[in-house]
Structures are given as structure tokens and as C-alpha cells.
């Protein structure tokens, strides 16, 4: 194989731009379906709210997230073994191929839904390859005093993509649902070719065996746990949710048990996929704990805001239910703006002052924003709502970039792929958990008061008492899904047969823009209060975890006397004949290197201040 030339001085910016496109592509596609789902389901001729079809709805939304959460650690580890750039390039190609297959969906009905879910799983595999290796490739290419800015820009692109996907899906879906998938193809093709031609692997590769037992137990345990969480919010028997269902309990408890077995396996195999000894590095352990908690705190926020806007606020302000998905994405743009402003700035500053003050302060700001959001009435004035979304975005942006840089700076160069995958697993699995928690809190809050309000409201508009009682006894999850999809919830609940039996004025009032939002206002306010209180508490705990990371910290492989790859590539030797120093000098305050070399996975002495 012909060796590629050494990277140029501008190579790091090529890396940043290419990986940023990759992150945007992956995260836009993680959320683009949320707004376009009604158009997609109409395109394949299926009603997602019909009995038995809600599984299609849930798996369309969550399959991409679940696959990436399960695979990022394994793919990061494989990148460490066989080349991060190689796996990253393959991720671009896989993602593009499955985007084309999604665009070319040949079926309708249930077969069409299953095809879309299967292709989304394949797309998730490509996304996992991108997620698992982009942070490590950036860390390899940038010197340590610039990584915070680089990872900040990349991380902000990833977070912004989740909100840009809402708008892109809302714009393209009504034109043609297939465009939702086609839009990724030209960017995927460009990114694949550009990455192949320009990216150079700077990582240190070592021959290793794949930990098959660890991979299998990790995948089985995490998939079972997330499936249990996914189905926990659905109705079961006469219960509004399935948390007491034997099947759901078996999935959750069994998943946790298998993951516990996985941890035992990883301490005994010679070459584990999940390097548990990395958690001895305080900056790595605290950064990952903060990642987990922050993702739990904000992961379900997007869904809560979409339901709040689509189900209540936008209809009350003159928008038809069918138009609410697009406008919900537009009205949430201040949240994205906060990320875009704070992320690169905090990443740049953390390069000089360390991650702790910015990541911790960001979580505190996010917690304050949740308290203030809780004070807003359900029918709020948009200006304070937008300012609070901006504050929340700034807080999350302040946290995300330094925290990611802090985690990556703490890793040994040869384990950056696996470590980045571990961090992404915490983030993506926490997103699924967060969605389950937020939906559960909303359903519990609505269950307390919505049935009585719905029963009295329907009877007041001429709906027969027996029908009103039956409809009001239905689980609130159907109402939430209808609002989330931009359908008129009352129209879905009553159906055309009952509406045709009512006087035209009463039917018009029931299906108008004000009946359901006004009916749902008070019960939804209680549910919102519970959700925002939970987010406040979790963000405060995340701030505490972030503070525990310690001061500014960079891994030093001192027993080998080697600087990080990027620094080695960028540094010009003082004299061609000068011999290499036997050991890199420690920073002030760093402990002396031990006489015997550390094991490959164990953390070596580092500098801290």
C-alpha cells in the first residue's frame, strides 16, 4: 500500500470541516423524522395511531438512537485497532447507501413501515461509525491547546443538527416525503469522497483481538434495557403505561443483569472492548457521568417542547394542527442559537482555563432555565419563552464543548476511539432513557386531571355520555402522540362516525383550534411542572459531577516519552541530528514517571493544575 504524504499545516481544519459535516449529517437524520413522520406515514398509507401501529411510530423515532448507542463503543474500539479514519470513511459510505435505500422505499402499509425501520437501523450503523471516531480523529489532529475549540465546533454542529433536522423535515416532508431521505445523499457522497482523499490516520494502531463475548453481552444487555424503556410508556392491560408489565420488567431487569455480567467479563478478558480501567482517570469518569446526567436532563426536552407547542400554544395562536410541526421547529430556533453561540466560545476558553468552570457553569445555567420555564403559563408570551430557550441553549452549549474536550484530553492516544465511543454510548443511551422518563412524567401528570376535563368537555358539546366516558378513559399516550404528530387529537379520538352524528356547530367547535388546547391547559401545566423539576434536579447533579473532574488535565504517555500524535506531526525538530529525549518532561506539579512501564490500558502520570 502506497504511503500517503504527511499532513499539511492546514490538515487539522480539513479534519474539523469533514467531521463537522459528518456530525451534522448524522444528527440531522436523527431528528428529521420527528416533524416529517405524518407525511411519511401518509406516503406509505398507514395510520400510526391505529391500534397495533404505535410500535411502528416508536421504532421509526428510536431505532436510529438505539443502534448508535449500542454500536459506538465497539466501532470506536475497532477504529483503534484498524484505523479510525478507515472506519469513519466506511461510516460515511454506509450512511449514504442506506439513505438511498430509504428514498427508494418500494412498499406501502406494514411492509413499508418495516422496510423504513430496517433501513433506519442500517443508517444508524453508519451514523455510529461517524459518532465513534470523529472525536478521536479531531483529538489526533489538533494540539491539546486547540482541542476544546475544535471539539466545541464539532459538538455544537452535532447538537444543532438535532434542531435543524426539525425544520428540514418540516419543509421537505409536505413537498415529498422521500425528499426527507434524499437530502442526505449528495452530502454523504461528497463527505465519503472527501474523507477518502484527504483524511490521514494519525492514530497509533496495535494488533488486537475483537472481544466477541464482550460485544455480544453489551449489545444484548443494552438493547434489552432500551427496548424495555421504549415499551414502558405504552398502555398495558388496564394501565396507562407498561412499567408493571412482566415483559417490560423482564427486559429491563434482564438487560441490567446482562450488562452487569458484561462488566465482569471486561475485567477478565485479555483485550476488552470496554476499558473499565479508564474510569480510574478522574477527568474521564467525571466527564462521562456529567454526559450521562446532562443527556438525561435534556434528551426528552425536545419532545416536551414539541408537544407543548404543537398541542397547545400554536393552535391557540391561530395555526392549524397540520401546520404545527414545521412552526414548532421554527419557534425552537433560539435553543439552537444558544448552542451555536456558547459552544465554540466555551471550547476556546476551556483550552486556556480547563473544562471545569465552563462545563459546571453551563449545567447550572441550564438548571436555572428549567426553573424559569416552569414559571411560564401554558399559553405564554413568546418573547420570555424564546429568551429562556436561548438561556437553556447557552447553558447546554457552555457544558457540551468543554466536557467533551475534557473527556478526550484525558484519554491515552491509543484508546481515544474506544473512549469516544464510551462517551457517545452514555450520551445516546441516556437520550432514550430521558425520552422514557419525560413521557412517563407527562403521562402521569395528564392522567390525574385530563380524563375528567375531557369527559365534561365532550359532554358539554353534545357527545353522548357513554362515548365521552369511553374516550376519556383512553390512555393519554394516544393524545400525546397525536399532538406530537401534528394531528388534531379530538378528531382522532372521536373519529368521523361520531363527528357526523353531531350538529355541525358542535363538531366544528370540538375540532377547532381552541377546544383541545384549552381543555389540556391545566392538566398539561401539572405535567410540565413535574418534567421541568426533574430536569432541574438532574442538571444540578450533573453540575456537581462536572466539578469533580478536577483542574485542567491532559494525558501524558510519559513512560514512552512520546507527545500526542498531533503535536508530533506539527512540531519541527530543533536539529535533525538531535537525539530523542528518553522521557518527556512533566509539567510542574506532575508526579514523576514510575520506573516500570504501565500496562497498555492503565492511566499513566498526567499533568494537572
N, C-alpha and C positions, 0 to 999 in steps of 0.2 A: 504494500500500500504506500503510495507516494505521500511523503510528509507535507503537511500544509505549512506555509510560511508563518513565522512568529507574528502575533497580533500587533497591529499598529497602535500608536498612541491614542487614536480615536476609537479603538476597538470596544472599550467599555461602553461608549454611547451607542454603538451598534447593538451590543448586548441588551442595554436598557430599552432601546426602542423596540427591538424584536420581541423581547419577553413581555413588554407592556402591551403590545398588540395581542400576544398570546393570552395574557390575563384578561384583557377586555373581551376577547372572543369567547373565552370560557365562561366568564361571569355574566356577560350579556345573555348568553344562551341558557344560563341557569335560571334567569328570571323572565326571559322574553315570553314564555308561555303563560305567565300569570295573567297578563292582560289579554293575550290573543286566544285563550282557551275557548271562549264562546264561539269565535269564528272557526277554530279548528274542529270543534265538535259538530258545528253545523256542516262543515266541509266533509266530514266523514259520516254524516247523517246519524248522529247518536245523541240522545238526551242524557247528559251527565248526571242529572238529578233524579232520573228514573230509578226505581228500586233495583239494586244489583249493579248499577253503573257507577256508584260513587268510588268503587275501587279503581276504576279507570282514571277518574279525576285525581285521586290521591297519588297514584303511581306516575301519572303524567307530571305532576308537580315535583315529587320527591325522588324519582328514580335516579335522576342525574346527581343529586346531592348524595344519595346513599352510595352510589357506585364510587364517586370520587372519595368519599370518606373511607371506604373500605380499602381502596387500592393505593392511595397516595404513599403510604409507608413502604409497601412492597416495591412500588415503582421508583421511589427515591433510593431505596437500598440497591435495586438493580442498576440505577444510574451510577451509584458509587462504584459498582463492580464493573460495568461495561461501558461507562461513559455517559455523563449527564446530557451532553449535547446530543448524542445519538438517540437517547430515549425521548428527549424533548422534541427533536425533529420528527420522530415517529409519531409523537402525540399530535403534532400539527396535521400530519397526513391522515391519521386515523380519524381525528375530529372532522376533517374536511370530507372524507369518504362517507361517513355516517350522516353528515349534513345533507349531502346529495341524495342519499337513500331516504331520508326524511322528506325531502322535497318531492321525491318520486313515489310517495306512498301509493300503492296500487289498489288498496282495498277500502271498503267502507264498512260501517257498522262495527261490531265487536272485533272482527278481524283487523279492521283499520286501526282501532284503538290499541290492540295488542302489537301490531306492527310498529306504531309510533312509540310505544313504551319500550319495545325491544331495541329500536334504533336509538332511542334516547340513552339506553344503557350503553350501547356501543359508543355513542358520542361522549358519555361520561368517562369511558375508558381513556379516550383521547384527552379529555379535559384533565383527568387525573395525572397523565404523563406530563402535561404542561404545569399543573399545580406543583407536582412533586419536585420538579427540577429547576423551575425558573429562579427561585430564591437562591439556590445553591450556585447556579451559573452566574448570577449577579454578584454574589459574595466572592466567587473566584475571580471575577473580572475587575472589581473595584477595590482600591486600597481601603483599609479599615476606617480611615478618617473621612471617607465619602460614601460609605455603605448606607448610612442612615438616610441620606437624601435619595440615593438610588432606590433602595427598598421602599422608601416612602412614596416616591412617584409610582413605582410598580404596584404597591399595595393600594394606593388611592385609586389607581386605574381599576384594580380588581373590585374594590367596593363601589366605585362609581358605576361600573358596568352593571351591577345588580339593579341600579335605578334607571340607567339608560335603557336597559332591556325592557322596562315597563313602557316607556314612551315608544320605542321602536316597534314593539309588539302591538301597541295601540294604534300606531299609524299604518303599519303594513297589513295587520290582520283583516280589517274591513275591506281592503283592496283585493287581496287574495291570500288565503291562509297559508298557502305554500311558500309565499314570499318570506314568511317568518323564518323558514329554514334556509331558503336560498340566499338570504342576505349574508350568511356566514361564508359562503363558498368562495367568492373572489378574495376575501381577506385570508381565508385559510390557505388557498393556493399560493397567494403571494407570500404569506408567512412561511409556508413549507419550503418554497424555493429559496427565499432569502436566508432562512436559517441554515439550510444545507450548504449554501455557497459561502456564507460569511462567518458562521459561528465556529469557534475553535475550542476544543475541550482542554481546559487548563487544569482539570482535576487530576489528582493522583489516583490511579487505578491499581487495585490489588486483586489477584485471583482469589476467588472465594466460592463457596458452595451456597446454593439457594436453600434457605431454611424452609423446606416444604411443610413440615409439621407445624411450624410457627405460622406460616402463611395461611394454611388451611384453618387452624383453630381461630386465628384472628378474624378471618373473613366470616366463618360460621358464627362466631360469637357476636360480632358487631352487626352482621346482617340480621340475626335473630332479635337482638336488642332493638334495632331501629324499626324493624317490622312491627314488633310489639308496640312501640311508641306510636307508629303510624296508625295502627288499627285501634289504639286505645281511645281515640277521640270519636270513633263511630258508635252508633247505638248498638246495644246488646240486649236481646230479650225485651224486658220492660224497663230497662235502664237507659238513661240518656247517653251514657258512654260505656265503653267496654273494659274499663280498668279492673273490674272484678271478673271478667270472663276467664274461664280456665285456660283457654287458648292463649289469650294475651298474657296472662300471668306466667304461663309456661314459657312463652317466647322471651319475656323479659328476664325471668329468673334463670332460665336455661342459658340465655345469652351472657348474662353476668357470670354464671358458673364457668362457661367455656372460656370467657376472657380471663377469668382467674387462673384456669388451667394453662392458658397461653402464657401468662406471666411466669408461671412455674417453669414451663418449657424453655422460655427465653433465658432463664438463669442457668440452664443445664446444657444447652446445645453449644457446640464449639463456635459457630458463626451465626448468631441470632439475627433476625431481621429487625428486631426492635431492641436497640441497645439501652437496656434499663440503667446501665451504669452512667449514662449521660445525665440522669437525674441527680447524680451526685454534684453536678455543676449547678450551683445555686441560681445563677442567672438563667440557665436553661429551664430548670424546674419551675422557678417562679414565673418566668415568661410564658411557659406553656399553661400553667394554672390560670394566669391572667387571661390568656387567649380563650381558654375554655369558658371561664366565667363571663367574659365580655360578650362572647358569641351567644351564650345562653340569654344574656340580658337584652341583646339587640336582634337576635335571629328572628324572633316572632314579631318584632315591632312592625316590620313591613306589612305583614298580614293584618295586624290590628289597625294600622293606619288606612290600608286599602278598604277594609270593611267599614271603618268609621266614615271615610269619605264617600264610598260608593253606596252604602246602605242608608246613610242619614244625611250628611251635610250637603252633598252635591244635589240630590233630588230636592231638598228644601230650598236650594238656591237656583232652581229652575232647570236643572239638567235632567234629561231623560235617563232612565236606568241603563239603556243601551249605550249611551254616550259616556257613562261614568268611568269605565275602565281607563280610557285614554286620559281624561281630565284628572283622574286620581294620580296618574304618573306625573302629569304636568304640575299639579299643586304640591307634589312632594319634592320638587326640584331644590328648594332651599336646603334640604337634608344633604343632597349630593354636593351642593355648592360649599357647604361647611367642610365636607371631606376634602374637596379639591383645594380649598384654601389652606386648611390646617395640616394636611398630611405631609406635603413636601417641606413646609416651613419647620414643623416639629422634627422631621427626619434630619434636616440640615443642622438644626440646633443640637440635636442629640449626638451628632458626630463630635461635637465640641464639649458638651456638658454631660453626656451619658443619657441613658434612656429613662432612668427612674423619675426625675421631676416631671417630664412631659407625659409619659405614659400614665403615671399616677394622677397627675392633674387632669388629664383627659377623662379618666374614668369618674373623677369627682364631678367634673362639669356635666358629663352625661347623666350621672345620678341626679344632679340638681335639675336638669332639663325634664326628667321624668316626673319629679315632684311638681314642677310648674305646669307640665302638660295635664297632670291630674286635676289642677285647679280650674281648667277651662270648662265652660259649659259644653254640652254636646253640640249645640248649634252655636259655634264660636264665631268670633270676628277673625277674618283670615290673617290680618297683619300680626297679632301676637302669636297665632299658631305658626305662621311662617318663621317668625323670629325664634321661636322655641325649637322648631325643626333645624334651623341654622345652628343654634347653640348645641343641639344634640350632635349634629354632623361635625361641628368643630371639636367637640369633646371626643367623639369616636376617632376622628382623624388625628388628633393630638396623641391618642393612645396607640393607634394601629401601627404607624410607621416606626416610632422608636422601639415599640415592643418587638416587632418583627426583626429589626436590626439587632436589638439586644440578644434575641434568641440565636440569630445566625452568627453573630460575633463570638458567641460562647462555644461554638462547635469546633472540634478538630476538623481540619480541611478534608480529610478522607471520609468523614461521616456527615458532611453537610447535606448530601441528598437524603439520607435516612432521617436526619434531624429535621430537615424542612418538611419531609413527609409526615413525621410525627406531629409537628406543629399544625400542618394542614388537616390532619385527621382530627385533632382536638377541635379545630375550628368548624369543620364541616359536620362532624357528628353532633357537636353542640348546637348547630343550626337546626338539625332535625329534632333534637330534644327540646329546643326552645319553641319550635312551632307546636309541638305536642303540649307543652306547658301553657303557652299563651292561649291556644284554642281551648284547652281544658278550663282555664280561668274564665274565659269568655262564656263558655257553655254553662259553667256552674253559676256565674252571675246572672245570665239570662234565664236560667231555669227557675230561679227564685221568684221572678216577677213577670216575665213575658207571657206565660200561659194565661194568667188571669187577665192581663191587659188585652191580649189577643182575643180571648173569649168574649169579653164585654164589648170590645170594639167591633167585632164581626156581627154580634147580635144587634148592636145599635144601627147597623146599616142593612138590616133585613136578612142576614144569613140565618137559616134555621138553627135552632138551639142545638140539635143533635150534631149538625155539621160543624158548628162553631166549637163545640166541646171536643169533637174528634180532632179537628185541626189544631186546636190549642194544646192538645196532649202530645202532638208530634215532637220529637227531639229537636231542640233549637239548632242542631248542627245543619239541618237542611236549610233553615233560614239563613244561617251564616254563609253556607256555600252559595246560595242563590245571590245574596248581596255581593259576595266576592266575585262571582262570575258576571255581574252586571245585569242579572235578570231581575224582574220585578218579583220580590218574594211573595207578595199576596197573590199575584196572578198565578205563580207556580203552585202555591198551596191550595187555592180554590179550584183551579182548572177551568177549562171552558164550559164544561157541563153545568157547574154550579153558577158561574157568572151569567150564563144565558137565561137562567131562571129568575134572576134579579131584575128589578127595574133598571132602566138604562142609567138613570142618575146615580143610583146606589152603586152599580157596577163601576161607573166612571170614578166615583169617589173612592172606592176601595182600591182601585188600580192606579189612582193618581199619584202625583209626586209627593204628597204630604201625608197621606194616611199612615203608611208604614213607618216613615221616619219619625213622625210624632208619637206613634204607638210604641216604638222601640226606644225612644229617647231616654226615659228614666231607667228601664232595665239595663240598657247598654252603658249608661253612666256608672252604674254599680260595677258592672263587669270591667269597664275601663279602669276604675279605681283599683281593683284587685290586680290587674295586669301591670299597671304602672308602679304600684307599690312593690310588686315582686321585682320588676326591673331595677328599681331604685336600690333595693337591698343587695341584689346580685352585683350591681355596678360598684357599690361601696366595698363589697368583699373583694372584687377584682382589683380595686384601687389598693387595698391592703396587700394583696398578693403581689402586685406590681412593685410596691415599696420594698418588699422583702428581697428583691433581686440584688440589692446592694448597689455599690457605686459603679462607675464606668469600668467595663470589663471586656477584655479581648483575650481569646485563647492564644496561648503561646506553646508551640511544639518545641520546647527548649532543649529537651534531651536529644533532639535530632539536629538542632542548630539551623533550622530552616524557617524562613519567613513565610507568610501566606503566599499562595501562587501568584496573585495579582501583583503583590509587592515585588516578588522575584522577577516577574516579567517586565515590570515598569522600571525597576532600579537599574541604573547603568553602573557597571563596576568601576571603582576608583582607579584600578590599574589592572590590565589584563593578566599580569603575572602574579597578582597578589593572591596568596593562599587563602582559602576559606577559613573563617574562624571556626573553631571546634564547637562553639556554643554561642547562641545568640544572647546578648546581654539582657538581663532582666530589667524591667522598669524599676524605678525607685519604689521600694516597699514590697516588691515581689519576692517570694521565698526562693531560696537557692534551689537549683535543679537537683534531684536526687542522683545518687551515683549510678544506680541501675536504671535502665530504661523502663518506662512504664509499659504496661500491656497496651496493645493496639486500641482497645476501646476505652481505657481509663483516662480520665482527665489529667493533663499534666499541669505543671505550675503555670500560673497566669498572672497578668498584671492587673491590679485593682487600685482604684483611687476614689 
